[in-house]
C-alpha cells in the first residue's frame, strides 16, 4: 500500500549533543503486560513503551478478555488470575512481534481452550519449531504452517513439567517454556547454552513467583502470580543507535538516562568498549528489579575487532548498528556464530551486507556472520545515490539512517514505516539531538 510507505533522507555531518531519556524497553513492556494479565489483582505499569509491538500485546490480552486501561504511557491491568483467561472470538494478531507470539504460545498451551495466533507477513515467515517442540513435550498440541505461523494452540489443563536443554540462546524460547511451566505439574527446568537476557525471571519474581536459578538453569513449579506495580526502564537496544551516532560524529557527547543495563542485554556495550569507544555508565541503580544506569557517550576513534561468539546472544538486537560502527572503524571486524540473524524480521546479515556495499564498504558475507573492512574515522562513506532498502526491518532502517551521518552525500533509506514497532519517536528524537533526517 503505497500511501503507507515512509522513506527518509539523512544529511551527513552535524554534532550530537544532548541528554535523552529514550523509549522504554519493548521486551520488558510486553512481559509486564502478559504477567499482569494472569496475576491476581490490579497492576499499575508505568512508562510502558507506546509502540506497535507492545500495542499488539495489549490487544492480544484484551482478546483473551483481560481489562486493560491505557493512559498515554501508563497502564492499569485488571488481572484475571492464572485460570481467568477466556477463549478469544477471533484469531489473535501479534503484528510484527515475535516476542508476543512466542510468549503467548507458551501461556496459551496451559489453557482449557484453543486459540489461533497470526501476525504480519514478516512474522508469518519466522520459525516456530523451537517453541513447538518443548511445548508439545509438555502436553500441548500446536498446529503450524510448515513450522511457521499462523499457530493453532490446543491448550491442555494437564501440562507436565519437563527438563529442557535449549540448543540455542533464545530468551523468547526460555520465556515461552517458563510461562507454560506456571500451569504444569511438577518442577520444570530450563537450561540455556549461554547467558541470555533474564527479563522473564526478574519479572516473574516481581509478581511474587518462586523460582530457583543456578548458572544457566532455572527451575519453576506450578504457581499463581500476584499483582504488583512495575516501572519500565529505557530500552538499551533503542538508544544504542544514538550511542553509535555520537561515537562516529565529531565533537559529540550524549547522556542517556534510566537505561536498562541487564547483563543479558549489554553485549553491544562490551563490544563497543573493546573497539575503543568512550562510554561511561554512572548512577547505577535498580528499577522494578532491573539494573539501570545513566550512560555518557563521546566521539571516539573505533578499531575493528574479532568479535567473540559468546556475545552474539546478548547483542542480538544491536547487530545492525554495531556493524555500522564496524564500518566506521579502522581495520577489519569479523563476526561469526550469528546465524540467528538470518531469521529476524529479515535476513539481517544479507540486508546489512547489501546496504554497506551501497555505501562503498568492503564486506564478505558468511553463512553465520560477516566481515567488514572499516573506512576509518577520518573518512566518509562513498554513497552511490541508490536508495538503501530497509526490507521493512525497523533495526535495519534505523541503522542506515545513522550511517548516513558519515556519508559523502545525503543518504535515502526506504520503507522505514516499521520503525514504529519499537521506537515510534525515533525520527523526532534524532532531529532533536542534532541529526538532520527528513521525510522524502
C-alpha positions, 0 to 999 in steps of 0.5 A: 500500500503505497500511501503507507510507505515512509522513506527518509533522507539523512544529511551527513555531518552535524554534532550530537549533543544532548541528554535523552531519556529514550523509549522504554524497553519493548521486551520488558513492556510486553512481559509486564503486560502478559504477567499482569494479565494472569496475576491476581489483582490490579497492576499499575505499569508505568512508562510502558513503551507506546509502540506497535509491538507492545500495542499488539500485546495489549490487544492480544490480552484484551482478546483473551478478555483481560481489562486493560486501561491505557493512559498515554504511557501508563497502564492499569491491568485488571488481572484475571488470575492464572485460570481467568483467561477466556477463549478469544472470538477471533484469531489473535494478531501479534503484528510484527512481534515475535516476542508476543507470539512466542510468549503467548504460545507458551501461556496459551498451551496451559489453557482449557481452550484453543486459540489461533495466533497470526501476525504480519507477513514478516512474522508469518515467515519466522520459525516456530519449531523451537517453541513447538517442540518443548511445548508439545513435550509438555502436553500441548498440541500446536498446529503450524504452517510448515513450522511457521505461523499462523499457530493453532494452540490446543491448550491442555489443563494437564501440562507436565513439567519437563527438563529442557536443554535449549540448543540455542540462546533464545530468551523468547524460547526460555520465556515461552517454556517458563510461562507454560511451566506456571500451569504444569505439574511438577518442577520444570527446568530450563537450561540455556547454552549461554547467558541470555537476557533474564527479563522473564525471571526478574519479572516473574519474581516481581509478581511474587513467583518462586523460582530457583536459578543456578548458572544457566538453569532455572527451575519453576513449579506450578504457581499463581502470580500476584499483582504488583506495580512495575516501572519500565526502564529505557530500552538499551537496544533503542538508544544504542543507535544514538550511542553509535551516532555520537561515537562516529560524529565529531565533537559529540557527547550524549547522556542517556538516562534510566537505561536498562543495563541487564547483563543479558542485554549489554553485549553491544556495550562490551563490544563497543568498549573493546573497539575503543569507544568512550562510554561511561555508565554512572548512577547505577541503580535498580528499577522494578528489579532491573539494573539501570544506569545513566550512560555518557557517550563521546566521539571516539576513534573505533578499531575493528575487532574479532568479535567473540561468539559468546556475545552474539546472544546478548547483542542480538538486537544491536547487530545492525548498528554495531556493524555500522560502527564496524564500518566506521572503524579502522581495520577489519571486524569479523563476526561469526556464530550469528546465524540467528540473524538470518531469521529476524524480521529479515535476513539481517546479515544479507540486508546489512551486507547489501546496504554497506556495499551501497555505501562503498564498504568492503564486506564478505558475507558468511553463512553465520556472520560477516566481515567488514573492512572499516573506512576509518574515522577520518573518512566518509562513506562513498554513497552511490545515490541508490536508495538503501532498502530497509526490507521493512526491518525497523533495526535495519532502517534505523541503522542506515539512517545513522550511517548516513551521518558519515556519508559523502552525500545525503543518504535515502533509506526506504520503507522505514514505516516499521520503525514504529514497532519499537521506537515510534519517536525515533525520527523526532528524537534524532532531529532533536539531538542534532541529526538532520533526517527528513521525510522524502 
